[in-house]
């Protein structure tokens, strides 16, 4: 019998049908597993990224407060050293003493 004859097609087509069913089932199982794992990873990343937002915001606020404090301190020091450039500006007592010591 030749593979293209009608008598030969029955068992071969049954074997092909079974093979196609197995391959299709395995492929769909793999696709389902892959997308489930991907969904879990994305969800985990999203949850942990949200948890760090509060800590990151607090760090930025603390950094901005430290910068603001330093700018004010240096402005007061500059006003103490050069009162003619900063008339009426608040000065530091330490900066004023340093300025007086430098003038003597």
N, C-alpha and C positions, 0 to 999 in steps of 0.2 A: 504494500500500500504506500501510496505517496502522501506527503503531508498535506497536499491540497485536495485530496479526495474527500468525499463526504463521510466515509466511514472513519477516516482518521481524525476528522475535525472534532468529534465528540469529546474524547478524553483530553485532547490537547487544549481545546477551548475551556474545558473545565479546569485544567491546570493553570491556564492563563488567567482565568477568572479568579481563582483562589489566590494566585500570586498578586494580582492587581488589588484584591481586597486586603491582603496582608500589608502590602506596601502603602496603600491608602490609609489603613488604620494606624500603622506605625508613624506615617508622616503627620497625620492629624494629631496623634498623641504627642509627638515631639513639638509640633507647633503650639499646642495647648500648654505644654510644660514650659516652653520658652517664653511665651507671653505672660504666663502666670509669674514666673521668676522675675521677668522684667518689670511687671506691675508692682511686685513686692519691693524690688530695689528702688524703684522710683518713689513709692510711698514712703519707704524708710528714709531716703534722701530728703524728701519734702518735710517729713516730721523733724528730722534732726537739723535741717537748715532753719526751721522756724524756732527751734529751741535756742539757737545761737543768736537770734536777732536781739533779744533782750540784753544779753551780755555784751554784744558788740555795741549796742546803743549806749549802754552804761560806760563802756570804755571810751567811746567818742565824746560823751558828755564830760567825763573826768579829764580827758586830754584837753578839750576846749576850755574847761575851767582853769586848768593849770597854765595854759597859754595866756588866758585873760589875766590871771594873777601876775604872771611874769611881765606882761606888757604894762600893767598898772604900776608895778614895782619899778620898772625901768623908767617909766614916765615921771614918777615921783622923784627918782634919783636925778634924772635930767633936769627937772624943775628946781631941785635943790642946788645943783651945780651951776646952772645958768638961769638965775631968776629973771634976767633981762629978756630972755627968749620965751619964758613961760610965766608971764605976769599973772598973779592971782591964782596960780595953780597950786594944788596941795603938794606938799613936799614931805619927805621922810626926815625924821630927826637925824638918823644916821647919815643920810646923804648930805644934810645941811652941815653936820660936824665935819664930814670929809671935805666938803667944799670950803669950809672955814679953815681947816688945817692946810689945804692946798694953797690958799690965798696968802697965808702968813709967810 
